[in-house]
Every structure is written in C-alpha cells, then in structure tokens.
Amino acid sequence: MRDLFDVALGFIERSESRDTLKALVLDFSETLQHFGFDYWMMTRLPALNEDAEPYVIAHTWPEQWLRQYREQRYFWHDPVSLFSFTQFRPFTWSEAKRGSQRTRTSMRLFSEAKSLGLADGIGFPLCDPSSAQAVVSLAADRPVDLSLMDRQMLHLVCINAELRAAELFDMSRTRIARISDREKEVLRWIANGKSAADVGDILGLSERTVKEHLSHSRTKLNATTTTHAVAKALKSHQFTL
C-alpha cells in the first residue's frame, strides 16, 4: 500500500509542473498502470443528446473502440456515461451496469468493450472549473477490485490530473475567436431558453438576422451546434448567464 501511496503522491507533486498536455498524459498513464489500469478517458460532459466527442480532453482508449463507440453513438446508451451525470462518488462499471436499465444496446456495448480489453473499470465524477461536470473513466481487462484506500488515492490522482489537463487543454484553445457583442447577446438569450423569433422580438431584429448571428457564432467558435457554441462561449468567458 505504501508503494501505491508514494506513486500517487509523486504524480500529484509532479502534475502542476507538467507544461504540456502530452507530458501530463504520459505521466498519468504510467501512474495508472501501477494501479492496474491501461486505458482511460477524461472528458467534460455534454448537454442532453449533444455530441460528446468535442468535450473529450484526453484519452488512451483503443482506436478501434473509439471508432465503434462513435459510429454506434453509444454515449447516450452507455450506463457508465449516464451514471457520471448522477453520481458524486467513484463507481465501478459493474456498479453502473447493475444500477441501470438493461437494454440490448448496453449489453452489446459492454460485450464489445470486453472483447477489446475493457472488461471493467471505475469512473470518477468531477467538477471542472470550466464546465459543470466532468468524468475520468479508467478501464482494465479484468474485474475491478480496489480497497477503499486505493480508490481514495486514485480519486486524488484523477482530480489533480483532470484539473491540470483542463488548464492545459483550455490554454491551447485560448486562441478561440471572439464573438461580437451582438452575437453574445443573441447567444445569451438562446442559452436562457428563448427561440430565434423570441430573441428577434427582444432585440428588435428579424428572425433571419438572429439566425445569421447564430451561424456566425458557430463558425467563429468552431461549434457543431448552437448548444455547443453556447458552451464554448461560456467556457471561454465571453459571456455569463
């Protein structure tokens, strides 16, 4: 146990000095291997039914699994992902599986993951400084059996890894284009549940002009949807709700 404690403490002490995401990822991966985990995913959580991929900070998932996960649109069928929205404490994949509705898609998902060496894992729900929720999910090729102390040490490792990774990730994106004051206004009203027509009435604009502002915002922010644009503008502190 002392060896793992030293491993965890060593990573925590080093993490703040890592000045690139690549260096942090390598150190984090090597640290996790001491605890028996070869694969991991670190991501912020998307809004309901939104594409999760733009929110991924870093990962070592097998490329084949990532491709299948993307092509099958597994995120909103994945008990581990769904558990991440509702849990505050660490949970194993087995616990998420037992605590979720059993569907044909979720059963296929776990079967495919196991065939690629992701038999079980543990998720650490986190609060991200730039996002409401995030999760670090670790995977192994065998059932997870960790002592309470090991879980707590891993939790501390994941908290420090995600905080530093989020900082480095966001720093690499600080070059994100700035939207105009009018575009901020439009996005703010949209984020507060108003339709394009509603925003037009409030700001004295035509609905077409509002939609043009939304289109320009998505392009500038490199966002796939308006919801994604709102999230990116909020995360880059371009406006507040």
PABARO-482843 format. One record per residue: x, y, z of N, C-alpha, C, CB in turn; residue in one letter. Coordinates in pm, whole numbers. Atoms other than C-alpha are relative to their C-alpha. Glycine has a CB too. Layout:
N
      nxx      nyy      nzz     caxx     cayy     cazz      cxx      cyy      czz     cbxx     cbyy     cbzz   residuo
        X        Y        Z        X        Y        Z        X        Y        Z        X        Y        Z         A
...
***
This chain:
241
      nxx      nyy      nzz     caxx     cayy     cazz      cxx      cyy      czz     cbxx     cbyy     cbzz   residuo
       83     -120        0        0        0        0       88      126        0      -95        0      122         M
      -89     -116       -7      288      235       83       55       34     -138      115      -26       98         R
      -53      -24      134      427      190     -270     -100       79      -84       34     -132      -69         D
      102      -70       77       96      299     -427      -22      141       53     -131      -77        3         L
       12     -133      -59       72      589     -185      110       91      -55        7       -7      155         F
     -112      -79       52      417      707     -296      -18       32     -148      133      -74       22         D
       26      -22      143      319      662     -662     -101      113      -18      -52     -131      -66         V
      105     -102       10        4      870     -613       53      137       39     -120      -38       88         A
      -53     -127      -48      180     1141     -413      101       57      -98       64      -18      139         L
      -99      -46       97      461     1157     -667      -66       64     -121       88     -117      -46         G
       70      -58      115      218     1217     -952      -62      135       36     -109      -96      -50         F
       64     -125      -42       27     1483     -758      103      113        9      -71      -19      137         I
     -105     -102      -12      352     1667     -685       52       42     -137      117      -53       86         E
      -54      -31      132      464     1646    -1050     -101       68      -91       50     -126      -66         R
      102      -40       97      132     1727    -1217        0      151      -26     -137      -42       50         S
        4     -145       18      147     2103    -1158      116       51      -86        3       70      135         E
     -116      -45       77      488     2123    -1325       -5      -47     -146      127      -51       65         S
       14       43      139      374     1948    -1644      -53      115      -82      -93     -125      -11         R
       41     -119       74      355     2224    -1902      -57      -30     -138      117       92      -15         D
       69       36      124      212     2029    -2196      -96     -116       30      102      -40     -113         T
       96      107      -20      -88     1801    -2222       63     -136      -30     -124       22      -88         L
      -66      126       36      129     1535    -2387       82      -54      116       90       20     -123         K
      -83       43     -114      369     1524    -2090      -87      -47      115       92      114       45         A
       90       38     -108       82     1509    -1842      -66     -135      -30     -107      107       23         L
       65      125       40      -93     1230    -2035       94     -118       20      -46        7     -147         V
      -98      108      -16      224     1020    -2038       21      -33      147      134       38      -66         L
      -21       21     -144      282     1067    -1664     -124      -63       63       33      135       69         D
      125       53      -54      -84     1000    -1582      -16     -148      -39     -121       82      -52         F
       12      137       47      -84      682    -1793       93      -94       77       30       -8     -149         S
      -97       83      -73      229      548    -1625      -42      -17      145      140       62       -7         E
       47        7     -138       84      628    -1282     -114     -100       12      -45      138       51         T
      116       90       -5     -242      444    -1358       39     -146      -17     -100       40     -107         L
      -44      138       20      -54      134    -1470       41      -66      131      116       -6     -101         Q
      -35       55     -131       72       93    -1114     -124      -50       75       72      107       84         H
      126       42      -63     -293       60    -1009      -73     -105      -82      -91      121       21         F
       60      106       82     -368     -191    -1287      -90       47     -111      -76      -89       87         G
       85      -53      106     -531       35    -1546       85       43     -119      -85      119       52         F
      -74      -33      122     -404       54    -1903      -70      104      -86       23     -125      -82         D
       77      -90       84     -681      264    -2054      -78      101       84      -95      -80      -90         Y
       78     -100      -71     -857      585    -1954      -56      104      -96       85       68      108         W
       64     -108       75    -1083      862    -2080      -26      115       96     -132      -47      -69         M
       24     -120      -80    -1101     1218    -1944      -83       96      -85      135       68       46         M
       87      -83       82    -1392     1425    -2065      -95       84       82      -79      -86      -95         T
      110      -76      -54    -1634     1701    -1982     -128      -63      -52       10      153      -38         R
      126       63       38    -1999     1603    -2007      -86       95      -82      -75      -46      125         L
       79      -85       90    -2223     1733    -2286     -142       25       52       -8      -62     -138         P
      141      -21      -28    -2575     1869    -2272      -79     -117      -57      -51      134      -59         A
       84      112       40    -2863     1624    -2325       -5      -16     -152     -141       17       56         L
        4       39      141    -2841     1447    -2664      105       70      -87     -137       28      -56         N
     -106      -66       75    -2541     1657    -2764      113      -99      -28       53      123       76         E
     -116       82       33    -2237     1500    -2931      105       16      109       58       39     -138         D
      -94       -6     -112    -1990     1411    -2656      145       20      -45       -9     -127       81         A
     -140        2       44    -1675     1394    -2869       73      133       13        6      -45     -141         E
      -74     -127      -13    -1592     1768    -2872       44       33      143      -85      113      -51         P
      -29      -30     -140    -1574     1759    -2492      114      -86       56     -124      -20       84         Y
     -109       87      -47    -1301     1492    -2469      129       81       15       21     -118      -98         V
     -126      -72      -26     -985     1636    -2311      119      -86      -41       11       38      150         I
     -109       91       34     -757     1332    -2344      -45     -143       27      130       35       81         A
       37      140      -21     -772      952    -2358      110      -91      -51     -134      -33      -69         H
      -86      105       57     -583      630    -2424      -87     -118      -43      108      -47      102         T
       89      107       48     -886      431    -2544       57      -63     -126     -143       56      -27         W
      -40       62      126     -806      175    -2815      -73       66     -117      -28     -151        2         P
       61      -70      114     -871      337    -3154     -121      -75      -55      103       20     -111         E
      114       77       51    -1098       51    -3261     -124       23       86       34     -150       -5         Q
      115      -23      -90    -1317      101    -2952      -55      141      -18       42      -22      146         W
       44     -138       20    -1328      477    -3004      -81       11     -129      120       96       -2         L
       71       -4      129    -1434      425    -3365     -138      -65       12       83      -71     -108         R
      130       66      -18    -1707      176    -3272      -94       83       86       19     -139       62         Q
       79      -80      -94    -1826      397    -2987      -62      120      -73       87       50      119         Y
       47     -116       76    -1853      694    -3223     -105      -42     -103      118       71      -70         R
       89       43      109    -2015      505    -3512     -135      -49       52       66     -110      -82         E
      124       53      -56    -2274      336    -3289      -72      102       89       28     -125       81         Q
       58     -106      -83    -2346      661    -3100      -36      -55      139     -126       61      -68         R
       23       72     -125    -2304      474    -2774      -16       90      123      114      -95       24         Y
       -9      -80     -122    -2261      768    -2535     -131        4       79       42      141      -33         F
      127      -17      -71    -2630      817    -2452      -69     -133       30      -93       88      -81         W
       49      134      -37    -2678      438    -2418       95      -67      100      -14      -88     -126         H
     -106       57      -83    -2369      382    -2203      -32       22      148      137       63      -36         D
       28      -15     -143    -2453      313    -1835      108       76       75      -18     -136       64         P
     -110      -71      -66    -2109      446    -1736      -13      151      -23      138      -52      -51         V
       19     -142       30    -2170      777    -1913     -120       56       76      -20       20     -151         S
      122      -49      -65    -2522      809    -1774       17        7      152     -118      -90      -35         L
      -27       -2     -143    -2405      722    -1421       82      123       38       74     -128       43         F
      -87     -114      -29    -2150     1004    -1445      -78      127       27       96       22     -116         S
       82     -119      -20    -2432     1259    -1454      -67        2      138     -106        8     -108         F
       83       10     -121    -2596     1134    -1134       77      -35      126     -107     -102      -20         T
      -78       44     -115    -2314     1016     -907       99      107       44       73     -129      -33         Q
     -102      -90      -53    -2084     1216     -681      124      -76       45      -57       81      117         F
     -111       83      -46    -1867      930     -559       48      -91     -112      -41      -83      122         R
      -49       95      100    -1646      693     -762      -90     -123       -7      144      -42       32         P
       82      120       19    -1829      393     -908       68      -90     -103     -144       38      -46         F
      -56       93       98    -1720       79    -1091      -98      -14     -116       29     -139       63         T
       86       25      116    -1852       -5    -1435     -106     -105       35       83      -45     -123         W
       95      105      -40    -2013     -313    -1281     -114       60       81       71     -110       82         S
      103      -67      -78    -2199      -90    -1036      -93       80      -90       63       92      106         E
       82      -76       95    -2318      131    -1322      -90      -94      -79       90       82      -95         A
       77       98       76    -2429     -175    -1515     -117      -54       82       89     -116      -44         K
      106       53      -88    -2626     -313    -1218     -105      107       32       61      -53      129         R
       92     -107      -39    -2780       26    -1144      -73       64     -116       75      104       72         G
       64      -57      118    -2901       93    -1499      -94     -100      -65      106       46     -101         S
       91       86       72    -3176      -40    -1717       77      -82     -103     -111       82      -69         Q
      -71       89       92    -3056     -340    -1914      -66        5     -137        2     -145       55         R
       53       -8      135    -3101     -284    -2288       88      -80      -94      -10      148      -47         T
      -78       76       99    -2987     -468    -2597      126       78      -40      -86      -30     -126         R
     -114      -81       39    -2762     -176    -2689      108        3      109      -45      143      -31         T
      -99       -5     -108    -2596     -153    -2347       70     -135       16      -68       40      133         S
      -62      132       -8    -2538     -530    -2343      103      -18     -112     -107     -110       -9         M
      -94        9      112    -2376     -511    -2688      123       87       26      -68       42     -133         R
     -108      -93      -31    -2168     -214    -2574      102      -65       94      -55      128       63         L
      -91       62      -97    -2023     -399    -2273       71     -121      -61      -76      -42      126         F
      -61      116       64    -1961     -711    -2483      112       42      -94     -106      -80      -77         S
     -102      -48       92    -1770     -518    -2748      119       59       75      -59      104      -96         E
     -109      -57      -79    -1570     -328    -2487       88     -110       60      -57       89      112         A
      -76      110      -61    -1470     -652    -2313       88      -69     -102      -95     -101       65         K
      -78       68      104    -1354     -804    -2642      126       78      -38      -86      -21     -123         S
     -115      -84       33    -1112     -512    -2680       87       30      123      -47      131      -62         L
      -84      -15     -119     -965     -542    -2329      -52       96      103      134       43      -40         G
       61      -91      -96    -1203     -308    -2146     -112      -75       72      -55      129      -71         L
       97       89      -65    -1372     -563    -1921      -73       68      115       70     -124       50         A
       60      -69     -113    -1437     -339    -1622       80      128       22       -1      -91      130         D
      -70     -125      -23    -1339        0    -1491      -58       72      120       -7       89     -122         G
       52      -83     -109    -1404      277    -1245      -10      143      -50       92       -9      127         I
       22     -137       42    -1547      623    -1301       12       96      118     -135       15      -65         G
      -15     -103     -102    -1460      937    -1107      -71      127      -47      152       29       30         F
       70     -123       36    -1725     1210    -1146       70      119       64     -149       -6       43         P
      -73     -115      -49    -1565     1552    -1110      -71      130      -38      142        0      -55         L
       45     -135       36    -1645     1924    -1116      117       69      -69      -49       81      126         C
     -102      -63       80    -1449     2101    -1386      -10      152       15      -12      -41     -148         D
        6     -146      -16    -1352     2470    -1341      -70       70     -116      139       55       14         P
       60      -63      118    -1475     2544    -1694     -127      -70      -45      100        1     -113         S
      118       76       40    -1767     2304    -1702      -70      -51      125       38     -117      -93         S
       75       44     -117    -2042     2189    -1470       42     -139       45     -149        2      -29         A
      -31      139      -35    -1947     1820    -1485      107      -56      -92     -127      -86       -7         Q
     -102       71       76    -1663     1600    -1598       15     -138       61      136       78       -1         A
      -24      134      -55    -1553     1240    -1552      133      -52      -52     -115      -97      -38         V
     -118       77       41    -1233     1038    -1560      -38     -146       17      129       37       85         V
       38      141       -1    -1306      677    -1652      122      -86      -30     -114      -28     -101         S
     -115       89       15    -1038      407    -1608      -48     -139      -36       86       -3      129         L
       42      133       43    -1053       63    -1768      113     -101       14      -48        4     -144         A
      -95      111      -14     -886     -274    -1712      -58     -123      -70       31      -31      151         A
       44      121       70     -903     -619    -1872      -54     -105       96      114      -58      -82         D
       50       94     -101    -1036     -779    -1552      -91       78       95      119      -69       78         R
       89      -69      -95    -1294     -702    -1280       79       89       95      -81     -102       81         P
      -65      -95      -90    -1205     -401    -1067      -23      -43      145      -52      144      -24         V
        9       38     -141    -1128     -495     -705      100       86       77       29     -154       21         D
      -87      -94      -68     -985     -196     -520      -41       17      145       -2      135      -71         L
       31      -32     -140     -960     -133     -149      -49      144        7      125      -21       91         S
       48     -137      -19    -1120      182      -13      116       98       -9      -72       15      134         L
     -117      -89        2     -774      334       34       51       19     -143      111      -56       89         M
      -45      -11      139     -675      255     -326      -94       90      -80        8     -138      -65         D
       98      -87       68     -997      418     -451       26      146       34     -144      -39       40         R
      -21     -138      -43     -925      728     -247      127       59      -59        5        8      153         Q
     -124      -48       60     -569      754     -373      -19       27     -149      113     -102       21         M
       28      -19      142     -686      708     -732      -86      123      -23      -69     -123      -57         L
       87     -116       12     -954      970     -676       84      128        3     -105        1      114         H
      -86     -117      -10     -691     1224     -570       86       16     -125       89      -10      124         L
      -80       -4      122     -474     1133     -868      -83       54     -116       55     -141      -35         V
       86      -41      111     -768     1179    -1109      -44      146       12     -123      -90       -7         C
       36     -141      -21     -875     1510     -954      113       91      -47      -32       27      150         I
     -114      -83       37     -526     1655     -995       31      -10     -149      122      -39       81         N
      -25       18      143     -485     1508    -1343     -100       80      -83       -6     -148      -38         A
      103      -69       79     -816     1648    -1468       12      151       13     -139      -44       44         E
      -15     -144      -18     -762     1992    -1317      113       56      -86       24       33      147         L
     -115      -48       78     -420     2028    -1478      -25      -20     -149      128      -73       42         R
       28       25      141     -531     1870    -1807      -98      103      -55      -55     -141      -19         A
       98     -100       43     -830     2106    -1826       67      135      -21     -114       13      103         A
      -73     -126       15     -599     2404    -1772       82        1     -129       91       25      121         E
      -85        8      119     -358     2289    -2042      -84       -6     -127       91     -122        8         L
       91       12      114     -643     2197    -2278      -59      136      -36     -114     -101       31         F
       61     -131       25     -809     2537    -2237      104      103      -44      -71       48      126         D
     -106      -91       43     -478     2721    -2269       31      -17     -148      127      -22       83         M
      -29       27      141     -425     2553    -2605     -110       53      -91       18     -149      -23         S
      114      -49       78     -764     2689    -2713      -33      145       29     -120      -85       27         R
       27     -140      -31     -734     3043    -2585        1       86     -126      102       54      100         T
       -1      -74      126     -684     3145    -2945     -138       -3      -66      106      -57      -95         R
      135        8       53    -1055     3079    -2995      -49      139      -39      -95      -65      104         I
       45     -129       50    -1215     3358    -3198      -98       65       97      -65      -16     -139         A
       93      -72      -84    -1404     3626    -3012     -124       34      -81       65      129       58         R
      124      -35       67    -1768     3679    -3099      -35      145       33     -115      -96       41         I
       36     -141      -18    -1921     4025    -3134      -96       17      117      -62       57     -129         S
       92      -28     -110    -2124     4195    -2864     -143      -42      -35        3      149       35         D
      135       40       40    -2443     4138    -3063      -14     -152        1      -33       55     -140         R
        4      147        1    -2358     3769    -3109       -5      -54      143      122      -56      -74         E
        8       40     -142    -2301     3741    -2734     -140       17       53       99       81       85         K
      136      -27      -45    -2640     3897    -2671      -96     -108      -48      -46      138      -50         E
       87      101       59    -2812     3656    -2906       21     -135       67       24      -12     -151         V
      -29      129      -63    -2637     3354    -2758      -50       -4      144      149      -29       -3         L
       45       -4     -139    -2718     3465    -2405     -151      -26        9       35      137       63         R
      146       22       -3    -3091     3481    -2481      -35     -143      -41      -70      100      -93         W
       23      139       41    -3078     3145    -2661       31      -94      116       88      -37     -124         I
      -39       83     -114    -2899     2995    -2358     -105        5      110      136       44       54         A
      105      -13     -101    -3187     3123    -2144     -134      -51      -50      -13      144       42         N
      120       71       43    -3438     2923    -2344      -86       72     -101      -81      -29      116         G
       79      -73       98    -3557     3179    -2599       22      -57     -140       36      150        4         K
      -12       41      139    -3626     3087    -2960       59      114      -82     -137      -44      -58         S
      -54     -105       86    -3476     3277    -3254     -103      111      -20       42      -58     -136         A
      106     -100       17    -3812     3450    -3303      -13       86      126     -135      -68      -31         A
        7      -73     -127    -3825     3546    -2934      114      101       11        4      -97      118         D
     -117      -87      -11    -3474     3689    -2947      -15      119      -94      130      -78      -32         V
       23     -108       95    -3565     3890    -3255      -93      105       58      -57      -54     -129         G
       95      -94      -62    -3862     4046    -3071       67       81      111     -123      -75       55         D
      -65      -66     -113    -3648     4125    -2765      102      105      -46       69     -103       89         I
     -108      -87       44    -3360     4281    -2959      -37       89     -118      120      -83      -36         L
       41      -81      113    -3562     4437    -3239       66      -41     -130       29      144       27         G
      -63       55      120    -3412     4211    -3506      -97      -95      -69      131      -73       35         L
       79      101       69    -3566     3990    -3771       49     -138       42        9       17     -155         S
      -40      138      -34    -3563     3615    -3706      116      -44      -89     -119      -98      -16         E
     -107       36       93    -3342     3577    -4013      134       55       48      -32       52     -142         R
     -124      -60      -49    -3085     3819    -3869       52      -73      124      -22      149       33         T
      -39       76     -118    -3086     3631    -3538       69     -129      -41     -122      -29       89         V
      -57      128       47    -3019     3304    -3722      136       21      -65      -95      -70      -99         K
     -131      -30       59    -2735     3471    -3913      104       22      109      -10      125      -91         E
      -92      -19     -114    -2578     3581    -3584       38     -134       62      -64       92      107         H
      -27      133      -56    -2609     3224    -3454       95      -78      -91     -130      -79       20         L
      -87       69       95    -2449     3088    -3770      143       53        8      -53       16     -143         S
     -133      -59      -10    -2159     3334    -3742       69      -44      130       -9      154       -6         H
      -56       42     -129    -2112     3239    -3375       51     -143       -8     -105       12      112         S
      -42      141       13    -2097     2867    -3458      129       -9      -81     -110      -85      -66         R
     -119        4       85    -1841     2932    -3731      123       51       75      -22       84     -127         T
     -113      -58      -73    -1619     3156    -3516       49      -91      112      -40      135       58         K
      -34       84     -115    -1631     2917    -3221       31     -143      -38     -112        3      100         L
      -22      136       49    -1585     2609    -3439      -90      -99       74      148      -40       17         N
       99       80      -73    -1902     2466    -3285      -90      -74      -98      -85       89       94         A
       83       80       89    -2112     2191    -3436     -148       35       11       19     -147       30         T
      140      -37      -23    -2442     2313    -3286       -5      131       77      -76     -112       77         T
       15     -123      -78    -2580     2626    -3123       26      -27      148     -140       61      -20         T
      -26       37     -140    -2574     2446    -2786      149      -10       25      -69     -133       35         T
     -146       11      -10    -2208     2368    -2846       64      139        1       56      -85     -117         H
      -52     -137        5    -2145     2736    -2933      -21       70      134      -68       80     -113         A
       28      -59     -131    -2312     2846    -2609      101      -51      103     -146      -33       46         V
      -92       60      -97    -2098     2602    -2411      142       55      -18        1     -153      -15         A
     -136      -48       24    -1775     2717    -2578       15      148       36       38      -22     -147         K
       -5     -142      -36    -1859     3085    -2533        3       18      151     -120       75      -60         A
        0       -6     -147    -1932     3026    -2165      135      -42       55     -111      -89       57         L
     -127       52      -50    -1615     2826    -2114      116       96      -27       29     -135      -64         K
     -105      -97       29    -1406     3097    -2277      -33      136       59       20       11     -150         S
       36     -119      -78    -1577     3353    -2051      -37      119      -88      115       38       92         H
       41     -108       88    -1721     3554    -2340     -133       62       43      -10      -49     -143         Q
      118      -57      -66    -2049     3599    -2156      -40      -90      115     -118       17     -101         F
       52       79     -112    -2225     3479    -1842     -152       -1       -7       50       57      136         T
      147       10        0    -2584     3368    -1790      -59       91      107      -45     -146       22         L
***
